[in-house]
Amino acid sequence: MQMTTTIDLPLPGETIYHALHRLGFFVDAPCGGNGKCGKCKVIADDVLVLACQTVAKSGTLVSFSGKQIISMDSPILLNIPPYAIAIDLGTTTITGAAIDRRGHILARLTEMNVQRSFGADVMSRLQAAESGYLPNLSDIVRKQIDGIAHKLLGGSRVETAVITGNTVMLHMLFGADCSGLGRYPYKPAFLDAQERPGSFFAWDWVDNILTPPCLHAFCGADIIAGLLTLTNVQRPYLLADLGTNAELALYTDRGLFVTSAAAGPVFEGAGISCGMSALSGAVCQFSLIGERAKIATITDAEPTGICASGLVDVLAELRRTYRLSTNGILAEAYQIAADVTLTQTDVRAFQLAKAAVAAGIELLCAHAGINTEELFTLAVAGSLGSALNPTNVVRLGLFGSAKRFSAIGESALDGVICYLISQKSREIAKNLAKSGKYIDLSLLPEFEEVLLKNIDFPA
C-alpha cells in the first residue's frame, strides 16, 4: 500500500526509517536498518533514498510502500461467540484464531509481524533492543495483537488468550530484559509458563493471558506447543521449525533432545538478492519443462521476488538439469522471471542454511544414539513445510540423509490450542520443558566438520 506522510520535529540525528516507525508506520527492513538489504526505499521530497541511511529533516514529505502499524479494519463476523483467542507470535508473521470450547477454530487471521521493520531475524531485533528500542518492540507487537483480537472478536470479550512464540518474541511481548539472549551464555529472563491479566497489556477484550513454557533461549514455547501435536507419533521423530534459527527437537525413547541451527535469514525470504516473504508476487513454485520455465506465484500476481519454497524448487531444478554443480557452482546468474534473478551469492547463502540444518539433525541424532535413517517421522512445521516439494527437498539434501518428512502446518498454533483446552497438555508441556536437553552445536568439536560435509548438494 502506497502511503504518504510528513515528518515534523524529528529527533536529533534520527533517520527517516526510525522517524516513520516512531510515527506508527511499517517500513520493510529485513536487515534491521543497517543499510544492507536496500528494501527500505522511500521518496523523500521527490528523491529516492534508503530510509535507514537518510537523516530526517523537519517538514520532509515521505512517500513509501507500507502500512500504518495500527489499523482497525472491519471485524470478522462470527456465528457463535468465541471461547478464547489463540495467538502464534512468530518472527515473520502473527496468526490469531478465535476458538470454541472444544478447540475448533472459528476464524483465523494472519498478519506480517510489524517488528520486521527492526529486522527480519531475532538477532537484528535483539540488537535493536540493546540500542534502546525494547519499549518500541514491545509496544508495537502488543498493539498489533490487540488489533488482531479486535478484528476476530468484533467487540465481544473472552476470558482467556493463550500466546506462543519463540523465547525472544515472548520476552519482547512482555517487555522483559533481553540482554541475556543476545550473547553467550544466552540467559533468558524467564523460561517458565507465564500468566498475566489482560490489563497488563492494556487489552480490554480479555481477562487472562497464558503462555506455555520455553525450554531454552533458542528453543521456545512454539517448539513445546508443536510437540503437543505429535504425542501420538511413533518415536523416534524430529520436529523442525525452519527459520533464522532453525529449531530442531528430537524425541526418542531416551527422552527429548533439542538444538537450534544458525541457518541465517534464507528461510524467512531474506538474505538473497530477490528474496521476499511468502506474500503476493513471490515465486513459490518452479519447474523446468525442457527449456521452458513454469512459475507459480502467491495470489498469481506478477513475480516480484522469490520466497523460500520457490528458491528450493529453482535450485533443485537447476541441479536436476546440471545447470548447478554438486558443489554449488552456478555457471551464470539465472533469470527466473523478468525482475527475479538467482545469483551465485544466493546459492552460497542457501548452501550454508541447508548445511546448518542438515548438520543439526545429524548431530542431534548422534547425541541421542540413533542415525537419521531411523527416524519414523521428520515433521516440518509452519507454512514453509507445507509448501516444500518433497522430491526437491531430497534432491538438495536439505535434511541431510533423512528421506522421510511430512508437513504438519501451523503446529505451534494447533499445539497452543491444545495447551489452552487440556490440563493434560499443560502437564506434558511442563514436563517437556523441564526434561528436554539442549545441545549447543557451537560447543561440539565435530560441528564444523559435519557442517562442511553437508555444504555440497547430493550427487
GIJONOR-V775602 format. One line per field, one symbol per residue. psi: psi as a letter, one per 20 degrees, with the letter a starting at -180 (. if undefined). Layout:
# GIJONOR-V775602
psi->???
This chain:
# GIJONOR-V775602
psi->ppqprpoplqqpjprhghggghikqpppmhikkjjhhjjkprooljpprphijppqqpjpppprobrphopnrpqppqhqpqhrppponrhgqppqppqahjjpphqqppqpoiihijqhrhhhhhhgghjjjghgggghhghghgggghhhhkirqqhqppprrrhghhghgikqojhiiiqpkmoqhqhrqqpqqhhhjkpjiqgqpqqrqrhrhjoahhggghhhijhjqpqqrpppooagooppopoaiiappqrppniajgijjrjqgkqrrmrpipoiqpqpncippoppqpjkrppiapaghhgggggghhghjkiprhjjpogrppogrgkoqprhhgghggggghhggggggghgghhikrrhiiphpopprrhgghiqogghgghikhkciphpqqpjbmhggghhgghgiohghhgggghghhiqppoohiiphiggghghhjgqqq.
